[in-house]
């Protein structure tokens, strides 16, 4: 059933209930987005886009991955990579803050965080641990 057919059926039902005539118009076509405004995603059809530079393609592959960022005051921020901009600012979601590098400490949960690029000392991608082959013996 098409959307146009559904709208006509709803209009017919409303007409029988209210007794008045309704005009059903198709929704206007979506307005095209101008070329300078481009949303970058990690959708499969855009990862292999030949017009993007190798650096942009690499950034696209990192979207949604867990990043570990060390900032200039020594704190470690760990969260999901959402976006970046020209100034190397990074937005992380579901972010946790660690005060000292090491194990055994309780993180402070922050939520969404924008990390200024000028404060980033290092950046690491957390890779999932490879599956143990002993499970398949």
C-alpha positions in Angstrom: 0.0 0.0 0.0 1.5 3.3 -1.0 1.5 6.5 1.1 -0.8 8.3 -1.4 -3.3 5.4 -1.2 -3.1 5.4 2.6 -3.8 9.2 2.7 -6.9 8.8 0.4 -8.2 6.0 2.6 -7.8 8.1 5.7 -9.5 11.0 4.0 -12.4 8.8 3.0 -12.8 7.5 6.5 -12.8 11.0 7.9 -15.4 12.1 5.3 -17.8 9.4 6.4 -17.3 10.4 10.1 -17.5 14.2 9.7 -19.7 14.3 6.5 -17.4 17.0 5.0 -15.2 16.9 1.9 -11.4 16.9 2.5 -8.7 17.7 0.0 -5.7 15.4 0.3 -2.4 16.8 -1.0 0.8 14.8 -1.5 3.6 16.1 0.7 6.1 18.4 -1.0 9.3 16.7 -2.2 12.3 17.1 0.2 14.5 20.1 -0.5 18.0 19.1 -1.6 20.9 19.9 0.7 23.5 22.2 -0.7 26.8 20.5 -1.4 29.0 22.4 1.1 27.0 21.0 4.0 27.9 17.3 4.1 27.0 14.9 6.9 29.7 12.3 7.3 28.7 8.9 8.5 30.2 5.5 8.7 27.5 4.1 6.4 29.0 1.5 3.9 28.2 3.5 0.8 30.2 6.5 2.2 33.2 4.7 3.6 34.3 3.7 0.1 33.6 7.2 -1.4 36.5 7.9 -3.8 36.1 11.7 -3.5 37.1 11.6 0.2 40.8 12.0 1.2 42.4 9.0 2.9 42.4 10.9 6.2 38.6 11.5 6.0 38.0 7.8 5.2 40.1 6.8 8.2 38.1 9.2 10.4 34.9 7.7 9.1 36.0 4.2 10.1 36.6 5.5 13.6 33.1 6.8 14.1 31.3 4.9 16.8 34.6 3.3 18.1 35.9 3.6 21.6 38.6 6.3 21.9 41.0 6.8 24.8 42.1 10.5 25.0 44.8 11.8 27.3 44.5 15.5 27.9 47.0 18.1 29.0 46.2 18.0 32.7 46.8 14.2 32.8 43.2 13.0 32.8 42.1 10.1 30.6 38.8 10.3 28.8 37.3 7.1 27.3 34.1 7.2 25.2 32.5 6.6 21.8 33.8 8.8 19.0 30.9 10.9 17.7 32.5 13.7 15.6 35.3 16.1 15.1 35.8 19.5 13.4 38.5 21.5 11.7 40.0 22.6 15.0 40.5 18.9 16.1 37.9 19.2 18.8 36.4 15.8 19.5 33.0 14.8 20.8 32.7 11.6 22.9 29.5 10.0 24.1 29.1 7.8 27.2 32.4 9.2 28.3 34.2 8.2 31.5 37.0 10.2 33.2 40.0 8.6 34.9 42.2 10.9 37.0 45.3 8.8 37.0 46.6 6.4 34.4 46.4 2.8 35.7 44.0 0.1 36.9 41.8 -0.3 39.9 40.3 3.2 40.1 36.6 4.1 39.9 35.8 6.3 36.8 33.6 9.3 36.9 30.8 9.0 34.3 30.4 12.2 32.3 28.1 11.4 29.4 28.6 13.6 26.3 31.9 15.5 26.3 33.5 17.9 23.9 37.3 17.8 24.2 39.1 20.8 22.8 41.8 19.9 20.3 44.4 22.1 21.9 44.2 20.0 25.1 44.6 16.6 23.4 48.0 15.0 24.2 47.4 11.5 22.8 44.6 9.6 21.2 44.2 5.8 21.0 41.5 3.6 19.6 40.5 0.7 21.9 40.5 -2.4 19.8 38.5 -5.4 20.8 40.5 -8.2 22.2 41.0 -11.1 19.6 38.9 -14.2 20.3 40.8 -16.9 22.0 41.4 -19.9 19.8 41.2 -22.2 22.8 37.4 -21.9 22.7 37.2 -23.8 19.5 39.3 -26.9 20.6 
